[in-house]
C-alpha cells in the first residue's frame, strides 16, 4: 500500500469555494474520503450513500457527494465520501484515475498516465 501526504485543492462544483489541504495518498482507498466539515464548508451536499468496508473489516454507510479536486494543476470532478471530522483527507484511486495520475511513492509525487489508451 502506497502512503504519503501531498498538497491538493478541494472545491465546490462551481469553483466558488476552494480549500488547500494536505491529503494522505493511500492506494488502498477507492473514493476520496474527506472530513464532513471540510466538504460542508465548501457547500458540497450529499447526493446519496454508499457502503464501505473499513480497514478493520466492518461495513460503514457514508454519505457521498461531488467535488472538484486540483492536483498539480489538473482540475476534475470526483466523488467524495463524507468522513469523520477527526480524520485526514484520504485521496482515493477513483480520483487519481479521473485526473490521469498515478502515485510515485519513492519520490512522493504523482506521474502522468498520459497519453491515455482509447
Secondary structure per residue as TSV (DSSP state, phi and psi in degrees):
chain	resnum	aa	ss	phi	psi
A	1	X	-	360.0	131.4
A	2	X	-	-88.0	127.6
A	3	X	E	-142.5	125.2
A	4	X	E	-161.0	168.2
A	5	X	E	-103.8	153.2
A	6	X	E	-155.5	139.3
A	7	X	E	-75.7	131.9
A	8	X	E	-136.6	172.7
A	9	X	E	-121.1	136.5
A	10	X	E	-113.8	136.6
A	11	X	E	-141.5	162.1
A	12	X	-	-73.1	173.9
A	13	X	T	-66.2	-27.7
A	14	X	T	-94.1	2.5
A	15	X	S	59.5	30.4
A	16	X	S	-83.8	-31.1
A	17	X	S	-128.2	124.0
A	18	X	E	-130.8	135.8
A	19	X	E	-127.9	127.7
A	20	X	E	-86.4	131.3
A	21	X	E	-141.1	159.0
A	22	X	E	-88.8	119.1
A	23	X	E	-100.6	148.1
A	24	X	E	-93.5	120.7
A	25	X	E	-88.0	118.5
A	26	X	E	-137.3	108.4
A	27	X	T	-67.5	-5.5
A	28	X	T	-91.9	2.7
A	29	X	-	-106.1	132.5
A	30	X	S	-83.4	-67.4
A	31	X	S	-89.7	152.8
A	32	X	E	-67.5	134.3
A	33	X	E	-116.6	123.5
A	34	X	E	-123.5	152.7
A	35	X	E	-56.4	134.0
A	36	X	H	-55.4	-39.6
A	37	X	H	-64.1	-34.8
A	38	X	H	-64.3	-49.8
A	39	X	H	-63.9	-44.7
A	40	X	H	-63.9	-37.7
A	41	X	H	-64.4	-25.3
A	42	X	T	-90.0	0.2
A	43	X	T	80.4	17.5
A	44	X	-	-84.2	124.4
A	45	X	-	-103.7	145.1
A	46	X	-	-63.9	142.4
A	47	X	-	-116.1	-5.6
A	48	X	E	172.2	-168.1
A	49	X	E	-132.8	157.2
A	50	X	E	-139.2	153.3
A	51	X	E	-94.2	137.1
A	52	X	E	-125.7	143.4
A	53	X	E	-94.0	120.4
A	54	X	-	-80.9	167.1
A	55	X	T	-60.8	-25.2
A	56	X	T	-87.2	3.6
A	57	X	S	94.0	-11.5
A	58	X	-	-75.1	155.6
A	59	X	E	-97.8	141.3
A	60	X	E	-140.7	131.3
A	61	X	E	-90.4	130.2
A	62	X	E	-131.3	147.4
A	63	X	E	-66.7	148.4
A	64	X	E	-128.1	156.9
A	65	X	E	-153.5	-178.3
A	66	X	E	-108.9	138.9
A	67	X	E	-141.7	172.2
A	68	X	E	-115.8	136.7
A	69	X	E	-123.6	143.7
A	70	X	E	-120.5	129.2
A	71	X	E	-133.0	123.5
A	72	X	T	50.3	41.8
A	73	X	T	84.6	-4.6
A	74	X	E	-96.7	122.2
A	75	X	E	-109.0	135.6
A	76	X	E	-155.4	161.8
A	77	X	E	-79.2	148.1
A	78	X	E	-154.0	166.0
A	79	X	E	-92.9	134.0
A	80	X	E	-124.4	145.3
A	81	X	E	-100.5	143.0
A	82	X	E	-84.8	105.2
A	83	X	E	-96.0	-174.4
A	84	X	-	-71.4	144.9
A	85	X	T	-65.2	-23.6
A	86	X	T	-83.7	-7.8
A	87	X	S	-94.8	152.9
A	88	X	-	-75.1	166.5
A	89	X	E	-73.6	124.4
A	90	X	E	-105.1	118.0
A	91	X	E	-83.1	119.9
A	92	X	-	-96.4	164.6
A	93	X	H	-60.2	-38.9
A	94	X	H	-56.8	-44.6
A	95	X	H	-64.8	-46.2
A	96	X	H	-64.1	-39.8
A	97	X	H	-64.1	-41.4
A	98	X	H	-61.1	-31.6
A	99	X	T	-90.2	0.5
A	100	X	T	56.7	47.3
A	101	X	E	-125.9	149.3
A	102	X	E	-129.4	142.0
A	103	X	E	-72.4	141.4
A	104	X	E	-114.4	90.4
A	105	X	T	-65.4	-27.9
A	106	X	T	-66.6	-40.3
A	107	X	T	-98.1	-3.5
A	108	X	T	55.7	53.6
A	109	X	E	-154.6	-172.8
A	110	X	E	-116.1	152.1
A	111	X	E	-121.4	148.4
A	112	X	E	-74.0	141.7
A	113	X	-	-93.2	1.7
A	114	X	-	-82.9	147.9
A	115	X	S	-73.5	143.2
A	116	X	-	-84.3	142.1
A	117	X	-	-72.4	148.7
A	118	X	-	-80.6	360.0
